[in-house]
Amino acid sequence: METTLGQRVEIILNHFNLTKSELARITGVTPTNISDILSGKSKNPQRTFYVDISKKLNISLEWLMTGEGNMIKSDYLKENTGDNSEQIIKDLLYKNLLLEMQLGKPCELMTESSVCSALEQISLVTA
């Protein structure tokens, strides 16, 4: 299924339980820019928008830019396979804490389903 950038950003907002203002703060753009992306008014934001979302939320650049592949980065999991699943989860929890501190509210980067998804991907990579 083909999605627009606005639809993918909406998926990110819902997945992480973020408001437009919070995503704007994370990416360094204005809430109006986020609204323009969501409405389709802005289809080509600056490169830093993509990079900030990718780095700070572990979102795949390929998925964010094209809608292809998995939403969550798999690079990190490929680099840390084998017996390192506990370290991966610790790293994700740490990123979650940093994001919560930046936003000043709890977020759901580390949900039960994201942990299960990470462990499934580890199994696929190490198989």
C-alpha positions as CSV (number, residue, x, y, z in Angstrom):
1,M,0.0,0.0,0.0
2,E,1.4,3.3,-1.1
3,T,1.4,6.1,1.5
4,T,2.1,9.8,1.4
5,L,4.7,11.5,3.6
6,G,1.8,13.1,5.6
7,Q,0.3,9.6,6.2
8,R,3.6,8.3,7.4
9,V,4.1,11.2,9.7
10,E,0.6,10.6,11.1
11,I,1.6,6.9,11.7
12,I,4.6,8.1,13.6
13,L,2.5,10.6,15.7
14,N,0.1,7.8,16.6
15,H,2.8,5.2,17.2
16,F,4.7,7.4,19.7
17,N,1.6,9.1,21.0
18,L,3.0,12.5,20.1
19,T,1.4,15.8,19.3
20,K,2.3,17.9,16.3
21,S,4.0,20.4,18.6
22,E,6.1,17.6,20.2
23,L,7.2,16.3,16.9
24,A,8.0,19.8,15.8
25,R,10.2,20.2,18.9
26,I,12.0,16.9,18.2
27,T,12.6,17.8,14.5
28,G,13.4,21.5,14.9
29,V,10.5,22.7,12.7
30,T,7.4,24.6,13.5
31,P,4.1,23.0,14.3
32,T,2.8,24.7,11.1
33,N,5.4,22.8,9.1
34,I,4.1,19.6,10.6
35,S,0.6,20.5,9.8
36,D,1.6,21.4,6.2
37,I,3.3,18.0,5.9
38,L,0.2,16.2,7.3
39,S,-2.1,18.0,4.9
40,G,0.1,17.4,1.9
41,K,0.8,21.1,1.5
42,S,4.5,20.5,2.1
43,K,5.7,17.4,0.3
44,N,9.5,18.0,0.5
45,P,10.7,19.1,3.9
46,Q,14.3,19.8,4.6
47,R,16.7,16.8,4.8
48,T,17.2,17.6,8.5
49,F,13.6,16.8,9.2
50,Y,14.0,13.2,7.9
51,V,17.4,12.8,9.7
52,D,16.1,14.0,13.0
53,I,13.1,11.7,13.0
54,S,15.2,8.8,11.9
55,K,17.9,9.4,14.6
56,K,15.7,10.4,17.5
57,L,12.8,7.9,17.0
58,N,14.7,5.0,15.3
59,I,12.6,5.4,12.1
60,S,14.0,4.0,8.9
61,L,14.9,6.8,6.5
62,E,13.8,4.5,3.6
63,W,10.4,4.0,5.1
64,L,10.0,7.7,6.0
65,M,11.0,9.0,2.6
66,T,9.4,6.3,0.4
67,G,7.0,4.2,2.5
68,E,9.0,1.1,1.6
69,G,10.5,-1.4,4.1
70,N,9.9,-1.4,7.8
71,M,9.1,1.7,9.8
72,I,11.5,0.9,12.6
73,K,15.2,0.8,11.7
74,S,16.7,-2.6,11.4
75,D,20.4,-1.4,11.0
76,Y,20.8,-1.3,14.8
77,L,19.4,-4.8,15.2
78,K,21.7,-6.2,12.5
79,E,24.7,-4.7,14.2
80,N,23.8,-6.1,17.6
81,T,22.6,-9.6,16.9
82,G,23.3,-12.8,18.8
83,D,23.3,-12.7,22.6
84,N,22.9,-8.9,22.7
85,S,19.1,-8.8,22.8
86,E,19.2,-7.6,26.4
87,Q,21.6,-4.7,25.5
88,I,19.3,-3.7,22.6
89,I,16.3,-3.5,24.9
90,K,18.4,-1.5,27.4
91,D,19.5,0.9,24.6
92,L,15.8,1.3,23.5
93,L,14.8,2.1,27.1
94,Y,17.6,4.6,27.3
95,K,16.4,6.3,24.1
96,N,12.9,6.3,25.5
97,L,14.1,8.0,28.7
98,L,15.9,10.7,26.7
99,L,12.9,11.3,24.5
100,E,10.7,11.6,27.6
101,M,13.1,14.1,29.1
102,Q,13.1,16.1,25.9
103,L,9.3,16.2,25.7
104,G,8.7,16.5,29.4
105,K,6.1,13.7,29.3
106,P,6.0,9.9,29.1
107,C,6.1,8.5,25.6
108,E,5.7,5.0,24.3
109,L,8.8,4.3,22.3
110,M,9.2,1.1,24.4
111,T,5.9,-0.6,24.4
112,E,5.4,-4.3,24.8
113,S,4.7,-4.7,21.1
114,S,7.9,-2.8,20.2
115,V,10.0,-5.1,22.4
116,C,8.3,-8.1,20.8
117,S,8.9,-6.7,17.4
118,A,12.6,-6.0,18.2
119,L,13.1,-9.5,19.5
120,E,11.3,-11.0,16.4
121,Q,13.7,-9.0,14.1
122,I,16.7,-10.2,16.1
123,S,15.5,-13.7,15.6
124,L,15.1,-13.1,11.9
125,V,18.6,-11.6,11.6
126,T,20.3,-14.3,13.6
127,A,18.5,-17.2,12.0
